[in-house]
Amino acid sequence: MQISIIGTGAMATLFAARLSEVAEVSMIGSWADAIEAIKQNGITIDGDSCCHEVHTAYHPDDAPAADLALVLTKAYKTVKASEVAAKTIKPDGLALTLQ
């Protein structure tokens, strides 16, 4: 399963790390510091013994088409996040917001 997570904040990062254990995960966002840190170092969650590798992108065209798009952004970014989700999701995919 291919999952796109729209957002790069704390909740998006937590979900990306956990879901990367069972699916291919891409994070799409505009927070350059977070994208670059994850790209270089992966994600490490306190208490985990491993580093979680996920794909990162600034634009949905740079991420694989998703079976599931999770929107994990602040509420004021909902419109932009929904536009990104629409561009990354497969025609038969599902979008879910967890704001």
Chimera marker file (.cmm) of the C-alpha trace (Angstrom):
<marker_set name="trace">
<marker id="1" x="0.000" y="0.000" z="0.000" r="1" g="1" b="0" radius="0.5"/>
<marker id="2" x="1.240" y="3.492" z="-0.833" r="1" g="1" b="0" radius="0.5"/>
<marker id="3" x="0.345" y="6.198" z="1.695" r="1" g="1" b="0" radius="0.5"/>
<marker id="4" x="0.858" y="9.931" z="1.233" r="1" g="1" b="0" radius="0.5"/>
<marker id="5" x="0.890" y="12.032" z="4.365" r="1" g="1" b="0" radius="0.5"/>
<marker id="6" x="0.134" y="15.680" z="3.729" r="1" g="1" b="0" radius="0.5"/>
<marker id="7" x="2.028" y="17.597" z="6.397" r="1" g="1" b="0" radius="0.5"/>
<marker id="8" x="5.385" y="17.444" z="8.137" r="1" g="1" b="0" radius="0.5"/>
<marker id="9" x="4.597" y="18.436" z="11.716" r="1" g="1" b="0" radius="0.5"/>
<marker id="10" x="4.672" y="16.322" z="14.857" r="1" g="1" b="0" radius="0.5"/>
<marker id="11" x="1.543" y="14.256" z="14.189" r="1" g="1" b="0" radius="0.5"/>
<marker id="12" x="2.387" y="13.747" z="10.510" r="1" g="1" b="0" radius="0.5"/>
<marker id="13" x="5.871" y="12.578" z="11.467" r="1" g="1" b="0" radius="0.5"/>
<marker id="14" x="4.541" y="10.181" z="14.109" r="1" g="1" b="0" radius="0.5"/>
<marker id="15" x="2.023" y="8.669" z="11.696" r="1" g="1" b="0" radius="0.5"/>
<marker id="16" x="4.681" y="8.418" z="8.965" r="1" g="1" b="0" radius="0.5"/>
<marker id="17" x="7.066" y="6.557" z="11.258" r="1" g="1" b="0" radius="0.5"/>
<marker id="18" x="4.455" y="4.103" z="12.499" r="1" g="1" b="0" radius="0.5"/>
<marker id="19" x="2.884" y="3.469" z="9.084" r="1" g="1" b="0" radius="0.5"/>
<marker id="20" x="6.271" y="3.002" z="7.420" r="1" g="1" b="0" radius="0.5"/>
<marker id="21" x="6.461" y="-0.355" z="9.204" r="1" g="1" b="0" radius="0.5"/>
<marker id="22" x="3.520" y="-1.700" z="7.165" r="1" g="1" b="0" radius="0.5"/>
<marker id="23" x="3.357" y="0.446" z="3.997" r="1" g="1" b="0" radius="0.5"/>
<marker id="24" x="5.329" y="2.650" z="1.624" r="1" g="1" b="0" radius="0.5"/>
<marker id="25" x="5.014" y="6.185" z="2.996" r="1" g="1" b="0" radius="0.5"/>
<marker id="26" x="5.598" y="9.580" z="1.401" r="1" g="1" b="0" radius="0.5"/>
<marker id="27" x="5.414" y="12.854" z="3.286" r="1" g="1" b="0" radius="0.5"/>
<marker id="28" x="4.463" y="15.931" z="1.273" r="1" g="1" b="0" radius="0.5"/>
<marker id="29" x="4.884" y="19.352" z="2.801" r="1" g="1" b="0" radius="0.5"/>
<marker id="30" x="6.321" y="22.839" z="2.602" r="1" g="1" b="0" radius="0.5"/>
<marker id="31" x="8.323" y="22.998" z="5.854" r="1" g="1" b="0" radius="0.5"/>
<marker id="32" x="11.826" y="22.878" z="4.365" r="1" g="1" b="0" radius="0.5"/>
<marker id="33" x="13.668" y="22.169" z="7.634" r="1" g="1" b="0" radius="0.5"/>
<marker id="34" x="11.490" y="19.137" z="8.364" r="1" g="1" b="0" radius="0.5"/>
<marker id="35" x="11.612" y="17.781" z="4.807" r="1" g="1" b="0" radius="0.5"/>
<marker id="36" x="15.409" y="18.062" z="4.654" r="1" g="1" b="0" radius="0.5"/>
<marker id="37" x="15.926" y="16.572" z="8.137" r="1" g="1" b="0" radius="0.5"/>
<marker id="38" x="13.721" y="13.580" z="7.319" r="1" g="1" b="0" radius="0.5"/>
<marker id="39" x="15.365" y="13.180" z="3.916" r="1" g="1" b="0" radius="0.5"/>
<marker id="40" x="18.832" y="13.123" z="5.492" r="1" g="1" b="0" radius="0.5"/>
<marker id="41" x="18.177" y="11.284" z="8.763" r="1" g="1" b="0" radius="0.5"/>
<marker id="42" x="14.871" y="9.441" z="8.506" r="1" g="1" b="0" radius="0.5"/>
<marker id="43" x="12.540" y="9.555" z="11.513" r="1" g="1" b="0" radius="0.5"/>
<marker id="44" x="13.501" y="8.398" z="14.983" r="1" g="1" b="0" radius="0.5"/>
<marker id="45" x="10.819" y="8.162" z="17.656" r="1" g="1" b="0" radius="0.5"/>
<marker id="46" x="11.867" y="8.073" z="21.327" r="1" g="1" b="0" radius="0.5"/>
<marker id="47" x="11.848" y="4.489" z="22.520" r="1" g="1" b="0" radius="0.5"/>
<marker id="48" x="12.260" y="2.966" z="19.051" r="1" g="1" b="0" radius="0.5"/>
<marker id="49" x="15.397" y="1.040" z="18.246" r="1" g="1" b="0" radius="0.5"/>
<marker id="50" x="15.331" y="1.928" z="14.551" r="1" g="1" b="0" radius="0.5"/>
<marker id="51" x="15.169" y="4.808" z="12.146" r="1" g="1" b="0" radius="0.5"/>
<marker id="52" x="12.089" y="4.936" z="9.920" r="1" g="1" b="0" radius="0.5"/>
<marker id="53" x="12.778" y="5.717" z="6.270" r="1" g="1" b="0" radius="0.5"/>
<marker id="54" x="10.079" y="7.593" z="4.348" r="1" g="1" b="0" radius="0.5"/>
<marker id="55" x="10.004" y="9.391" z="1.012" r="1" g="1" b="0" radius="0.5"/>
<marker id="56" x="9.717" y="13.184" z="1.211" r="1" g="1" b="0" radius="0.5"/>
<marker id="57" x="8.526" y="15.704" z="-1.357" r="1" g="1" b="0" radius="0.5"/>
<marker id="58" x="7.615" y="19.351" z="-1.636" r="1" g="1" b="0" radius="0.5"/>
<marker id="59" x="5.150" y="18.731" z="-4.467" r="1" g="1" b="0" radius="0.5"/>
<marker id="60" x="2.677" y="15.889" z="-5.053" r="1" g="1" b="0" radius="0.5"/>
<marker id="61" x="4.106" y="15.283" z="-8.539" r="1" g="1" b="0" radius="0.5"/>
<marker id="62" x="7.325" y="14.178" z="-6.819" r="1" g="1" b="0" radius="0.5"/>
<marker id="63" x="5.589" y="11.479" z="-4.764" r="1" g="1" b="0" radius="0.5"/>
<marker id="64" x="4.173" y="8.123" z="-5.867" r="1" g="1" b="0" radius="0.5"/>
<marker id="65" x="0.421" y="7.901" z="-6.456" r="1" g="1" b="0" radius="0.5"/>
<marker id="66" x="-1.254" y="6.988" z="-3.179" r="1" g="1" b="0" radius="0.5"/>
<marker id="67" x="-3.867" y="4.461" z="-2.204" r="1" g="1" b="0" radius="0.5"/>
<marker id="68" x="-4.480" y="6.517" z="0.921" r="1" g="1" b="0" radius="0.5"/>
<marker id="69" x="-3.840" y="10.214" z="1.553" r="1" g="1" b="0" radius="0.5"/>
<marker id="70" x="-3.756" y="11.338" z="5.174" r="1" g="1" b="0" radius="0.5"/>
<marker id="71" x="-4.154" y="15.059" z="5.820" r="1" g="1" b="0" radius="0.5"/>
<marker id="72" x="-2.306" y="15.968" z="9.016" r="1" g="1" b="0" radius="0.5"/>
<marker id="73" x="-2.015" y="19.758" z="8.959" r="1" g="1" b="0" radius="0.5"/>
<marker id="74" x="-3.262" y="22.685" z="10.972" r="1" g="1" b="0" radius="0.5"/>
<marker id="75" x="-6.884" y="23.565" z="10.223" r="1" g="1" b="0" radius="0.5"/>
<marker id="76" x="-6.003" y="26.822" z="8.450" r="1" g="1" b="0" radius="0.5"/>
<marker id="77" x="-4.059" y="24.781" z="5.849" r="1" g="1" b="0" radius="0.5"/>
<marker id="78" x="-6.993" y="22.493" z="5.025" r="1" g="1" b="0" radius="0.5"/>
<marker id="79" x="-7.795" y="23.969" z="1.602" r="1" g="1" b="0" radius="0.5"/>
<marker id="80" x="-4.180" y="23.754" z="0.394" r="1" g="1" b="0" radius="0.5"/>
<marker id="81" x="-3.735" y="20.284" z="1.927" r="1" g="1" b="0" radius="0.5"/>
<marker id="82" x="-6.881" y="18.984" z="0.231" r="1" g="1" b="0" radius="0.5"/>
<marker id="83" x="-5.580" y="20.250" z="-3.123" r="1" g="1" b="0" radius="0.5"/>
<marker id="84" x="-2.302" y="18.400" z="-2.553" r="1" g="1" b="0" radius="0.5"/>
<marker id="85" x="-4.159" y="15.236" z="-1.506" r="1" g="1" b="0" radius="0.5"/>
<marker id="86" x="-6.299" y="15.381" z="-4.660" r="1" g="1" b="0" radius="0.5"/>
<marker id="87" x="-3.148" y="15.512" z="-6.806" r="1" g="1" b="0" radius="0.5"/>
<marker id="88" x="-1.416" y="12.577" z="-5.124" r="1" g="1" b="0" radius="0.5"/>
<marker id="89" x="-4.275" y="10.121" z="-4.672" r="1" g="1" b="0" radius="0.5"/>
<marker id="90" x="-5.082" y="7.307" z="-7.125" r="1" g="1" b="0" radius="0.5"/>
<marker id="91" x="-8.530" y="7.447" z="-8.814" r="1" g="1" b="0" radius="0.5"/>
<marker id="92" x="-9.795" y="4.673" z="-6.527" r="1" g="1" b="0" radius="0.5"/>
<marker id="93" x="-7.895" y="5.959" z="-3.479" r="1" g="1" b="0" radius="0.5"/>
<marker id="94" x="-9.185" y="7.229" z="-0.178" r="1" g="1" b="0" radius="0.5"/>
<marker id="95" x="-8.468" y="10.500" z="1.645" r="1" g="1" b="0" radius="0.5"/>
<marker id="96" x="-8.705" y="10.931" z="5.393" r="1" g="1" b="0" radius="0.5"/>
<marker id="97" x="-8.202" y="14.048" z="7.477" r="1" g="1" b="0" radius="0.5"/>
<marker id="98" x="-6.974" y="13.727" z="11.055" r="1" g="1" b="0" radius="0.5"/>
<marker id="99" x="-6.795" y="17.361" z="12.101" r="1" g="1" b="0" radius="0.5"/>
<link id1="1" id2="2" r="1" g="1" b="0" radius="0.2"/>
<link id1="2" id2="3" r="1" g="1" b="0" radius="0.2"/>
<link id1="3" id2="4" r="1" g="1" b="0" radius="0.2"/>
<link id1="4" id2="5" r="1" g="1" b="0" radius="0.2"/>
<link id1="5" id2="6" r="1" g="1" b="0" radius="0.2"/>
<link id1="6" id2="7" r="1" g="1" b="0" radius="0.2"/>
<link id1="7" id2="8" r="1" g="1" b="0" radius="0.2"/>
<link id1="8" id2="9" r="1" g="1" b="0" radius="0.2"/>
<link id1="9" id2="10" r="1" g="1" b="0" radius="0.2"/>
<link id1="10" id2="11" r="1" g="1" b="0" radius="0.2"/>
<link id1="11" id2="12" r="1" g="1" b="0" radius="0.2"/>
<link id1="12" id2="13" r="1" g="1" b="0" radius="0.2"/>
<link id1="13" id2="14" r="1" g="1" b="0" radius="0.2"/>
<link id1="14" id2="15" r="1" g="1" b="0" radius="0.2"/>
<link id1="15" id2="16" r="1" g="1" b="0" radius="0.2"/>
<link id1="16" id2="17" r="1" g="1" b="0" radius="0.2"/>
<link id1="17" id2="18" r="1" g="1" b="0" radius="0.2"/>
<link id1="18" id2="19" r="1" g="1" b="0" radius="0.2"/>
<link id1="19" id2="20" r="1" g="1" b="0" radius="0.2"/>
<link id1="20" id2="21" r="1" g="1" b="0" radius="0.2"/>
<link id1="21" id2="22" r="1" g="1" b="0" radius="0.2"/>
<link id1="22" id2="23" r="1" g="1" b="0" radius="0.2"/>
<link id1="23" id2="24" r="1" g="1" b="0" radius="0.2"/>
<link id1="24" id2="25" r="1" g="1" b="0" radius="0.2"/>
<link id1="25" id2="26" r="1" g="1" b="0" radius="0.2"/>
<link id1="26" id2="27" r="1" g="1" b="0" radius="0.2"/>
<link id1="27" id2="28" r="1" g="1" b="0" radius="0.2"/>
<link id1="28" id2="29" r="1" g="1" b="0" radius="0.2"/>
<link id1="29" id2="30" r="1" g="1" b="0" radius="0.2"/>
<link id1="30" id2="31" r="1" g="1" b="0" radius="0.2"/>
<link id1="31" id2="32" r="1" g="1" b="0" radius="0.2"/>
<link id1="32" id2="33" r="1" g="1" b="0" radius="0.2"/>
<link id1="33" id2="34" r="1" g="1" b="0" radius="0.2"/>
<link id1="34" id2="35" r="1" g="1" b="0" radius="0.2"/>
<link id1="35" id2="36" r="1" g="1" b="0" radius="0.2"/>
<link id1="36" id2="37" r="1" g="1" b="0" radius="0.2"/>
<link id1="37" id2="38" r="1" g="1" b="0" radius="0.2"/>
<link id1="38" id2="39" r="1" g="1" b="0" radius="0.2"/>
<link id1="39" id2="40" r="1" g="1" b="0" radius="0.2"/>
<link id1="40" id2="41" r="1" g="1" b="0" radius="0.2"/>
<link id1="41" id2="42" r="1" g="1" b="0" radius="0.2"/>
<link id1="42" id2="43" r="1" g="1" b="0" radius="0.2"/>
<link id1="43" id2="44" r="1" g="1" b="0" radius="0.2"/>
<link id1="44" id2="45" r="1" g="1" b="0" radius="0.2"/>
<link id1="45" id2="46" r="1" g="1" b="0" radius="0.2"/>
<link id1="46" id2="47" r="1" g="1" b="0" radius="0.2"/>
<link id1="47" id2="48" r="1" g="1" b="0" radius="0.2"/>
<link id1="48" id2="49" r="1" g="1" b="0" radius="0.2"/>
<link id1="49" id2="50" r="1" g="1" b="0" radius="0.2"/>
<link id1="50" id2="51" r="1" g="1" b="0" radius="0.2"/>
<link id1="51" id2="52" r="1" g="1" b="0" radius="0.2"/>
<link id1="52" id2="53" r="1" g="1" b="0" radius="0.2"/>
<link id1="53" id2="54" r="1" g="1" b="0" radius="0.2"/>
<link id1="54" id2="55" r="1" g="1" b="0" radius="0.2"/>
<link id1="55" id2="56" r="1" g="1" b="0" radius="0.2"/>
<link id1="56" id2="57" r="1" g="1" b="0" radius="0.2"/>
<link id1="57" id2="58" r="1" g="1" b="0" radius="0.2"/>
<link id1="58" id2="59" r="1" g="1" b="0" radius="0.2"/>
<link id1="59" id2="60" r="1" g="1" b="0" radius="0.2"/>
<link id1="60" id2="61" r="1" g="1" b="0" radius="0.2"/>
<link id1="61" id2="62" r="1" g="1" b="0" radius="0.2"/>
<link id1="62" id2="63" r="1" g="1" b="0" radius="0.2"/>
<link id1="63" id2="64" r="1" g="1" b="0" radius="0.2"/>
<link id1="64" id2="65" r="1" g="1" b="0" radius="0.2"/>
<link id1="65" id2="66" r="1" g="1" b="0" radius="0.2"/>
<link id1="66" id2="67" r="1" g="1" b="0" radius="0.2"/>
<link id1="67" id2="68" r="1" g="1" b="0" radius="0.2"/>
<link id1="68" id2="69" r="1" g="1" b="0" radius="0.2"/>
<link id1="69" id2="70" r="1" g="1" b="0" radius="0.2"/>
<link id1="70" id2="71" r="1" g="1" b="0" radius="0.2"/>
<link id1="71" id2="72" r="1" g="1" b="0" radius="0.2"/>
<link id1="72" id2="73" r="1" g="1" b="0" radius="0.2"/>
<link id1="73" id2="74" r="1" g="1" b="0" radius="0.2"/>
<link id1="74" id2="75" r="1" g="1" b="0" radius="0.2"/>
<link id1="75" id2="76" r="1" g="1" b="0" radius="0.2"/>
<link id1="76" id2="77" r="1" g="1" b="0" radius="0.2"/>
<link id1="77" id2="78" r="1" g="1" b="0" radius="0.2"/>
<link id1="78" id2="79" r="1" g="1" b="0" radius="0.2"/>
<link id1="79" id2="80" r="1" g="1" b="0" radius="0.2"/>
<link id1="80" id2="81" r="1" g="1" b="0" radius="0.2"/>
<link id1="81" id2="82" r="1" g="1" b="0" radius="0.2"/>
<link id1="82" id2="83" r="1" g="1" b="0" radius="0.2"/>
<link id1="83" id2="84" r="1" g="1" b="0" radius="0.2"/>
<link id1="84" id2="85" r="1" g="1" b="0" radius="0.2"/>
<link id1="85" id2="86" r="1" g="1" b="0" radius="0.2"/>
<link id1="86" id2="87" r="1" g="1" b="0" radius="0.2"/>
<link id1="87" id2="88" r="1" g="1" b="0" radius="0.2"/>
<link id1="88" id2="89" r="1" g="1" b="0" radius="0.2"/>
<link id1="89" id2="90" r="1" g="1" b="0" radius="0.2"/>
<link id1="90" id2="91" r="1" g="1" b="0" radius="0.2"/>
<link id1="91" id2="92" r="1" g="1" b="0" radius="0.2"/>
<link id1="92" id2="93" r="1" g="1" b="0" radius="0.2"/>
<link id1="93" id2="94" r="1" g="1" b="0" radius="0.2"/>
<link id1="94" id2="95" r="1" g="1" b="0" radius="0.2"/>
<link id1="95" id2="96" r="1" g="1" b="0" radius="0.2"/>
<link id1="96" id2="97" r="1" g="1" b="0" radius="0.2"/>
<link id1="97" id2="98" r="1" g="1" b="0" radius="0.2"/>
<link id1="98" id2="99" r="1" g="1" b="0" radius="0.2"/>
</marker_set>
